Every structure is written in structure tokens, then in C-alpha cells.
């Protein structure tokens, strides 16, 4: 009897929900249609195309081709560049953020640094490449200064248009992005913790080793993944600086697409597929870590 | 301060050098002329038809992208906040998905699915607008979502409805004014993205402003530096306006 009552009571609510459901979906239908057409379909086309023959059949040839030395090398260079600039970005950006937001620093410094970082983190693409060509290129301003004091960068094997030049340039947006991401986490470090550590006789480095960095670790790890993805998907700066000299995956895709090397659409799709795999793994890891971070910072 | 903060001070000085020297160097570079310094490179730019036409095209695409982003996302965000909270995770997920699909992958996909499309679509620069909207989705969503959370949508909507306003009237006369800062922030971020976007435009063979900047870079060094200064100026203007827009709401609608 009790069971019958329950189902009877539940039925109107269920019916109401069923009536409301299509309406709820109707409201987001335009958005879903747009996302389906211009985000999911193109992404799916790339993923499926990577496994397709010209005739439309299934093949693992294109994805298998990614394991040829030249493409493997491109992925390796891309990953190395992203790992390096993410690691340097986390360390340098972390120190920079700490110096800007710590208590002894005037508030105005923090305001200026944050505002500037908001711009610099968005400053990428072609103009960033040109800014560094004007600075560290063969006739750049800093190159000239250093030559005047007897240091000829380019005679010592440095080139802006290679891996390390690209890494220095990427730091221009990686460091500010790190600052923007970790400043809130640094704010979360309680002054009392430091005071407690000091009153117990811990020197500064012990405070950082046993309290500060362990608390910040999840935020830093999340930021590292964000910076990694940021560098991994960048194309324009690399194209303008090192389009011909450093083979990154996006540059390869670009040249396949514009038919410079060989114009095989499936190869481009396979290369893009590899990028999505790397980005998806990065994002998934980031989401997992972020869930932990938000549990801590509550 | 109990002790001189030497390390933080040195860090800030080092950071200032790293971030400001390239800007100063670019400025100096852009002012170089055959005999010394002057505004020659800028003057040459202003005389180039391509400078104005590509800048005009990029601004037009930015305007269209902003309009599309707002028309698409404002009602959707309002809807999932008020009527369909259960669909909110889905919408949020789709809005963040572009992070997983880099621009270079997106354009491979877009060119792939529209390979056989008619010329009026594939050949017109408006082809880029949906892609730009996709690139802007994460930023626009964060901004609008935060904006909607900072105002009490439910109470405001119920009050408006009880006074006899329909949904459209509520959205346009009650919700939108409260979202002004968030809408402005979403628009400015979209503007900054479109004005700087090179990957998709260059691979889809459209002559937008960043593509023009890249082209100039291959031929004239000082002209490229001058264009870089112009680009930085536009980015600064957009970001400054963004800071002011979000400050106006007490930073509630942070992007």
C-alpha cells in the first residue's frame, strides 16, 4: 500500500519534469546547435579523418605515420618546448608573483604588475615575435648593447630563431599567466603560518620547504599544466620566429595545410589528432588537480 | 618591514627589465630611419592601403564576432541560470572545450567539413566568425557566468514577472543592465582575441590585420616594429577598458 502511494505521489512530479524537460532543452538549443556545428563537428571530423582512407574506409596508417622519425621529433620538440617554458614560467612567475603580492611590497606595485600581466599574458602571436626580433634579433637593440660591451651573442651560437630563442620569447606570456593564476593562491598563505614557523625558530627556507610550498603545490601543478597547454597550442609566435628552423607540431600542420611540403589532408588530421590527445590529457589532469585545489582553498 | 627585502626587490627589477626592455626596444626599432630616428615607418604605414583595409576587416570581424557571442551566449547563460540549472554543467563544459581544441586544430576541422561549401561561404571572411566565436567562448562564458552569479537573477526575474513583464522584457530591461560590466568584459576579450588572431585567418587565406602584420615582417623590419607598437596599443586599450569595466562593478564580474 505504501509503495502504491509513493508512486502515485511521484507521478505528477515526474510528469511535470517530463513536460518541463523539452522546454529546458529548447532554451539551450541554439547554443547546442552552434557548438555542435562549429566546435564538435570540426573536432570530430579531425579525429575521424585521422583514421580514414581516401576512399572512406578505416585505417591506422596516418596515425601510424606519426611514429615516423620526423613527426616524432616534432612532437618531442613541441613537448620539450612546452615543458621547459611551463617549468620556467612556474618558477619565475611564482617568484615574481610572490615578490609582487607579499606584504612588504607597496599595494600600487601589485596593482601595476597585475594590470600589466593581464595584457602581457594576452600578448602573443605575430607582434610578440617582432618585439623580440627588435630586441634580440641579429640587429636587435639588446644584441647591439651586448655587442658594444664585447659580447657577441650570435658569435656564441645563440639565435633567437631557434629552440632557446623561442623559449625566451614564450616566457613573455608564460610568466604573466603564472602570476595571474597563482596570485590568489599566494594570498591564501596565512601570515600566522609564517609567524608560527618563525617563532619556532625555523629559518625562511624551512618555512617554504615544510609549509609554504606543500600548501602551494597543487596550485603550482595546476598552473604548470595550464602553461604547458598554453605553449603547446601556440602557433603564430613560433611561425613568425622559427617557421623554417624549429619543427613544432603546429608548424608542421600549418605547412601541410598550406601545401608547402605535401598536401595530404589525412596527415594534417592525424597530426591534429595527436595534438588533441595531448591537450585532452593535459586538461583532464588539470581538472583533477583543480578539484583538489578548490577543496583546499575553501 | 623587519628586514630589507632585497630578494623581492631584485626580482621586481629583473622582471621589469625582462618585460619592459622588449617594448622599449620595439619602440626604438620602429623609430629607426636611414639617417637617425623619426616617425617615417609610421607615416609609411598610414599611407598603405592594405593597413587600413586589413585593420577595417579585422575590426568588422571583431564586431560581428562580438554580436554573435552575445546573441548566442547571453540568453543561454541566463536560461541555464534561471530555468535549466541542470544543463549548466553541459554548457560550461562546451564553453571550456575550445581549450582542448587549439586554433590550429579547429581550422583544420573547419576547412575539412566545409571543403565543398559554396564560394559565398568559404570565400568570404565571415567564414572566420564562427571560429572566432568558438575561441572566445571560454572567456565570454567565464565573464557572463560570474556576472549572472553576482546579481540575484532569480529574485530579479520573479519580481519582474510578478510586475507583469515577459521573459524578453525581463532579460532586456532588468537582467542586461545588471550584466553591463560582464557583457562589456566579454566583448572586449572577444575584441582582443579577434584583433590578434593569426592562425585561423592565415591558414584559411584571409587578409586580416595580423596576417598583414606578418606579411610586413617579411619585407620591412621597421614597419613590422611600428605595427607591433600599434598592436600593443590596441591590446592595451582593450585591456584597460576591461579593467575599468570590471572595476565599475567592484570586480564582481571578473573575467
HADDOCK unambig.tbl for C-alpha pairs under 7 A between the chains (distance, minus, plus):
assign (segid A and resid 24 and name CA) (segid B and resid 83 and name CA) 6.52 0.50 0.50
assign (segid A and resid 24 and name CA) (segid B and resid 84 and name CA) 5.33 0.50 0.50
assign (segid A and resid 27 and name CA) (segid B and resid 76 and name CA) 6.71 0.50 0.50
assign (segid A and resid 27 and name CA) (segid B and resid 79 and name CA) 6.30 0.50 0.50
assign (segid A and resid 28 and name CA) (segid B and resid 76 and name CA) 5.58 0.50 0.50
assign (segid A and resid 31 and name CA) (segid B and resid 72 and name CA) 6.07 0.50 0.50
assign (segid A and resid 31 and name CA) (segid B and resid 76 and name CA) 6.70 0.50 0.50
assign (segid A and resid 38 and name CA) (segid B and resid 130 and name CA) 6.46 0.50 0.50
assign (segid A and resid 38 and name CA) (segid B and resid 131 and name CA) 6.89 0.50 0.50
assign (segid A and resid 39 and name CA) (segid B and resid 134 and name CA) 6.77 0.50 0.50
assign (segid A and resid 42 and name CA) (segid B and resid 106 and name CA) 6.40 0.50 0.50
assign (segid A and resid 42 and name CA) (segid B and resid 109 and name CA) 3.95 0.50 0.50
assign (segid A and resid 42 and name CA) (segid B and resid 110 and name CA) 5.17 0.50 0.50
assign (segid A and resid 42 and name CA) (segid B and resid 113 and name CA) 6.32 0.50 0.50
assign (segid A and resid 43 and name CA) (segid B and resid 106 and name CA) 6.51 0.50 0.50
assign (segid A and resid 43 and name CA) (segid B and resid 109 and name CA) 5.74 0.50 0.50
assign (segid A and resid 45 and name CA) (segid B and resid 109 and name CA) 5.84 0.50 0.50
assign (segid A and resid 45 and name CA) (segid B and resid 113 and name CA) 6.78 0.50 0.50
assign (segid A and resid 46 and name CA) (segid B and resid 109 and name CA) 5.30 0.50 0.50
assign (segid A and resid 96 and name CA) (segid B and resid 11 and name CA) 6.21 0.50 0.50
assign (segid A and resid 96 and name CA) (segid B and resid 12 and name CA) 6.62 0.50 0.50
assign (segid A and resid 99 and name CA) (segid B and resid 8 and name CA) 4.50 0.50 0.50
assign (segid A and resid 99 and name CA) (segid B and resid 11 and name CA) 6.62 0.50 0.50
assign (segid A and resid 99 and name CA) (segid B and resid 12 and name CA) 6.59 0.50 0.50
assign (segid A and resid 104 and name CA) (segid B and resid 1 and name CA) 5.96 0.50 0.50
assign (segid A and resid 119 and name CA) (segid B and resid 235 and name CA) 6.93 0.50 0.50
assign (segid A and resid 119 and name CA) (segid B and resid 236 and name CA) 6.42 0.50 0.50
assign (segid A and resid 119 and name CA) (segid B and resid 239 and name CA) 6.26 0.50 0.50
assign (segid A and resid 125 and name CA) (segid B and resid 196 and name CA) 6.77 0.50 0.50
assign (segid A and resid 125 and name CA) (segid B and resid 198 and name CA) 6.81 0.50 0.50
assign (segid A and resid 126 and name CA) (segid B and resid 210 and name CA) 6.83 0.50 0.50
assign (segid A and resid 126 and name CA) (segid B and resid 214 and name CA) 6.16 0.50 0.50
assign (segid A and resid 127 and name CA) (segid B and resid 228 and name CA) 4.74 0.50 0.50
assign (segid A and resid 127 and name CA) (segid B and resid 231 and name CA) 6.87 0.50 0.50
assign (segid A and resid 130 and name CA) (segid B and resid 224 and name CA) 6.72 0.50 0.50
assign (segid A and resid 130 and name CA) (segid B and resid 225 and name CA) 6.26 0.50 0.50
assign (segid A and resid 130 and name CA) (segid B and resid 228 and name CA) 6.70 0.50 0.50
assign (segid A and resid 131 and name CA) (segid B and resid 22 and name CA) 5.75 0.50 0.50
assign (segid A and resid 131 and name CA) (segid B and resid 23 and name CA) 6.63 0.50 0.50
assign (segid A and resid 131 and name CA) (segid B and resid 26 and name CA) 5.25 0.50 0.50
assign (segid A and resid 131 and name CA) (segid B and resid 225 and name CA) 6.77 0.50 0.50
assign (segid A and resid 131 and name CA) (segid B and resid 228 and name CA) 6.80 0.50 0.50
assign (segid A and resid 132 and name CA) (segid B and resid 22 and name CA) 6.12 0.50 0.50
assign (segid A and resid 134 and name CA) (segid B and resid 25 and name CA) 5.92 0.50 0.50
assign (segid A and resid 134 and name CA) (segid B and resid 26 and name CA) 5.22 0.50 0.50
assign (segid A and resid 134 and name CA) (segid B and resid 29 and name CA) 6.01 0.50 0.50
assign (segid A and resid 134 and name CA) (segid B and resid 225 and name CA) 6.98 0.50 0.50
assign (segid A and resid 135 and name CA) (segid B and resid 22 and name CA) 5.39 0.50 0.50
assign (segid A and resid 135 and name CA) (segid B and resid 25 and name CA) 5.35 0.50 0.50
assign (segid A and resid 135 and name CA) (segid B and resid 26 and name CA) 6.71 0.50 0.50
assign (segid A and resid 141 and name CA) (segid B and resid 25 and name CA) 5.60 0.50 0.50
assign (segid A and resid 172 and name CA) (segid B and resid 19 and name CA) 6.94 0.50 0.50
assign (segid A and resid 233 and name CA) (segid B and resid 102 and name CA) 5.35 0.50 0.50
assign (segid A and resid 235 and name CA) (segid B and resid 199 and name CA) 6.54 0.50 0.50
assign (segid A and resid 236 and name CA) (segid B and resid 198 and name CA) 6.17 0.50 0.50
assign (segid A and resid 236 and name CA) (segid B and resid 199 and name CA) 5.95 0.50 0.50
assign (segid A and resid 250 and name CA) (segid B and resid 104 and name CA) 6.57 0.50 0.50
assign (segid A and resid 254 and name CA) (segid B and resid 203 and name CA) 6.88 0.50 0.50
assign (segid A and resid 258 and name CA) (segid B and resid 203 and name CA) 6.65 0.50 0.50
assign (segid A and resid 269 and name CA) (segid B and resid 108 and name CA) 6.97 0.50 0.50
assign (segid A and resid 272 and name CA) (segid B and resid 105 and name CA) 5.35 0.50 0.50
assign (segid A and resid 276 and name CA) (segid B and resid 100 and name CA) 6.25 0.50 0.50
assign (segid A and resid 276 and name CA) (segid B and resid 101 and name CA) 6.05 0.50 0.50
assign (segid A and resid 279 and name CA) (segid B and resid 100 and name CA) 5.17 0.50 0.50
assign (segid A and resid 280 and name CA) (segid B and resid 100 and name CA) 5.57 0.50 0.50
assign (segid A and resid 283 and name CA) (segid B and resid 100 and name CA) 6.86 0.50 0.50
